[in-house]
Amino acid sequence: MNLSRPAVCRFVFLALLPSVLGACSTVGGLEPAPVGPAPEAKPAPAVLVGSDNEADRITAGVVELALAAIGTPYEWGGTDANGFDCSGLIQYAYGRYGVVLPRVSTAQMASGSALALDPSLLRPGDILGFSLDDPNKTSHVGLYVGNDEFIHSSSSGVRVSNLQNPYWQEHLIAARRMVQ
């Protein structure tokens, strides 16, 4: 098969785009385009369960599932064990426990219940929203795992980072609780 130079350039550009952009929508607010007509966007409410023990069981399972994905490669728009982007990892982990979340980071951060940005109030399973380009828009999300650490899918794949790192402190703009 003989490919023209423009076709090869287009292929190389599309193949390298996710690694150039980094995790999720870190440049220019890009997120995977929806397929088909867009449904009316409605934030998912926090899931209310019968007891704190049930909420703890669900969020512990969500965190454990996310931690099991450490090392999974980054894939823009990825939503499974073949590759995750940041919001895909969170949607996948919560989905396995019956909690349906929106697909993209901005919509995930409109779901659940808002939390004060006080690290002492965070519980494992809370979703953290970061703004990497526009201070008023979430462009990256992570899942709080405890002890000032969160798991997320970055351009280098699924990994754990420390919330006390000045970079993450500077970019943290929101926290949400999905299960209460």
C-alpha positions as CSV (number, residue, x, y, z in Angstrom):
1,M,0.0,0.0,0.0
2,N,1.3,3.4,-1.0
3,L,0.3,6.3,1.2
4,S,0.6,9.9,0.2
5,R,2.7,12.2,2.3
6,P,-0.4,14.1,3.7
7,A,-2.0,10.8,4.7
8,V,1.1,9.7,6.5
9,C,1.3,13.1,8.3
10,R,-2.3,12.9,9.3
11,F,-1.7,9.4,10.7
12,V,1.3,10.5,12.7
13,F,-0.5,13.5,14.0
14,L,-3.5,11.5,15.2
15,A,-1.3,8.8,16.7
16,L,0.8,11.3,18.7
17,L,-2.0,13.7,19.6
18,P,-2.9,12.1,23.0
19,S,0.7,12.0,24.2
20,V,1.3,15.6,23.1
21,L,-1.9,16.8,24.8
22,G,-1.3,14.9,28.0
23,A,-4.1,13.5,30.2
24,C,-7.7,14.1,29.5
25,S,-8.4,17.6,28.3
26,T,-5.3,19.3,29.5
27,V,-4.9,21.5,26.5
28,G,-7.7,23.7,25.2
29,G,-10.5,21.9,27.0
30,L,-10.5,19.0,24.5
31,E,-12.6,16.0,25.4
32,P,-13.8,13.0,23.4
33,A,-16.5,14.1,21.0
34,P,-19.9,12.4,21.7
35,V,-21.2,9.9,19.2
36,G,-24.6,10.7,17.8
37,P,-27.0,13.4,19.1
38,A,-26.0,14.8,22.4
39,P,-28.5,14.0,25.2
40,E,-29.5,16.7,27.5
41,A,-26.7,16.9,30.1
42,K,-27.9,16.4,33.7
43,P,-25.5,16.0,36.5
44,A,-25.7,12.6,38.3
45,P,-26.9,13.0,41.9
46,A,-24.9,11.6,44.8
47,V,-25.9,8.0,45.3
48,L,-27.6,7.6,48.7
49,V,-27.0,4.2,50.4
50,G,-28.6,2.8,53.5
51,S,-25.6,3.3,55.8
52,D,-22.1,4.7,56.2
53,N,-20.9,1.1,56.1
54,E,-22.4,0.5,52.7
55,A,-21.0,3.8,51.4
56,D,-17.6,2.8,52.8
57,R,-17.8,-0.7,51.2
58,I,-18.7,0.8,47.7
59,T,-16.0,3.5,47.8
60,A,-13.4,1.0,49.1
61,G,-14.2,-1.2,46.2
62,V,-14.0,1.7,43.7
63,V,-10.6,2.7,45.1
64,E,-9.3,-0.9,45.1
65,L,-10.4,-1.3,41.5
66,A,-8.8,1.9,40.4
67,L,-5.5,1.0,42.2
68,A,-5.5,-2.4,40.4
69,A,-5.3,-0.4,37.2
70,I,-1.9,1.2,38.1
71,G,0.4,0.9,35.1
72,T,-2.5,0.7,32.5
73,P,-1.5,3.0,29.6
74,Y,-3.1,6.4,28.9
75,E,-5.5,6.4,26.1
76,W,-7.4,9.5,25.1
77,G,-11.1,8.6,25.4
78,G,-10.1,5.2,27.0
79,T,-12.6,3.6,29.3
80,D,-11.3,0.1,29.9
81,A,-8.3,-1.9,31.0
82,N,-6.8,-1.5,27.5
83,G,-6.2,2.2,28.3
84,F,-7.8,5.0,30.3
85,D,-8.0,8.7,30.2
86,C,-8.6,10.4,33.5
87,S,-12.4,10.5,33.5
88,G,-12.6,7.1,31.9
89,L,-10.8,5.5,34.8
90,I,-13.2,7.1,37.3
91,Q,-16.3,6.2,35.3
92,Y,-15.0,2.6,34.9
93,A,-14.2,2.1,38.6
94,Y,-17.5,3.6,39.8
95,G,-19.5,1.8,37.1
96,R,-18.3,-1.6,38.3
97,Y,-20.1,-0.8,41.6
98,G,-23.3,0.4,39.9
99,V,-22.7,4.1,40.2
100,V,-23.3,5.7,36.8
101,L,-21.2,8.7,36.1
102,P,-21.0,11.0,33.1
103,R,-18.2,10.3,30.7
104,V,-16.2,13.6,30.7
105,S,-14.3,15.3,33.6
106,T,-16.4,18.6,33.5
107,A,-19.6,16.6,33.8
108,Q,-18.2,14.4,36.5
109,M,-17.4,17.4,38.6
110,A,-21.0,18.6,38.3
111,S,-22.2,15.3,39.7
112,G,-22.5,14.1,43.3
113,S,-22.2,16.5,46.2
114,A,-19.7,19.4,46.4
115,L,-17.1,19.4,49.1
116,A,-15.0,22.1,50.7
117,L,-11.4,22.1,49.5
118,D,-10.2,21.0,52.9
119,P,-8.0,17.9,52.7
120,S,-9.1,16.8,56.2
121,L,-12.7,16.4,54.8
122,L,-11.7,14.2,51.9
123,R,-12.6,10.5,52.1
124,P,-11.4,7.7,49.8
125,G,-13.5,7.6,46.7
126,D,-14.0,11.4,46.4
127,I,-13.4,12.8,43.0
128,L,-10.9,15.7,42.7
129,G,-11.1,18.2,39.9
130,F,-8.1,20.0,38.6
131,S,-7.8,23.0,36.2
132,L,-4.7,22.7,34.1
133,D,-5.5,25.4,31.6
134,D,-8.7,27.5,32.5
135,P,-9.0,28.3,36.2
136,N,-12.8,28.0,35.9
137,K,-13.1,24.7,34.1
138,T,-12.1,21.2,35.2
139,S,-9.7,19.6,32.7
140,H,-8.4,16.7,34.8
141,V,-9.9,14.4,37.5
142,G,-8.4,12.0,40.0
143,L,-9.8,9.7,42.7
144,Y,-8.8,10.4,46.3
145,V,-7.4,7.2,47.9
146,G,-6.4,8.5,51.3
147,N,-3.2,9.8,53.0
148,D,-3.1,12.8,50.7
149,E,-2.8,10.6,47.6
150,F,-5.0,10.3,44.5
151,I,-5.0,8.0,41.5
152,H,-5.4,9.3,38.0
153,S,-4.6,8.5,34.4
154,S,-1.9,10.9,33.2
155,S,0.0,10.9,29.9
156,S,2.3,8.3,31.5
157,G,-0.6,6.0,32.4
158,V,-2.5,5.2,35.6
159,R,-0.5,6.3,38.6
160,V,-0.8,7.6,42.2
161,S,0.3,11.2,42.9
162,N,0.5,13.2,46.1
163,L,-2.0,15.9,46.7
164,Q,0.6,17.9,48.7
165,N,2.8,18.3,45.6
166,P,2.7,22.1,44.9
167,Y,1.7,21.4,41.3
168,W,-1.4,19.6,42.3
169,Q,-2.2,22.0,45.1
170,E,-2.1,24.9,42.7
171,H,-4.4,23.3,40.2
172,L,-7.0,21.6,42.5
173,I,-10.3,23.5,42.1
174,A,-13.0,21.1,43.3
175,A,-13.9,17.9,45.1
176,R,-17.1,15.9,44.8
177,R,-18.5,13.0,46.8
178,M,-20.4,10.4,44.7
179,V,-21.6,8.0,47.4
180,Q,-23.1,9.0,50.7
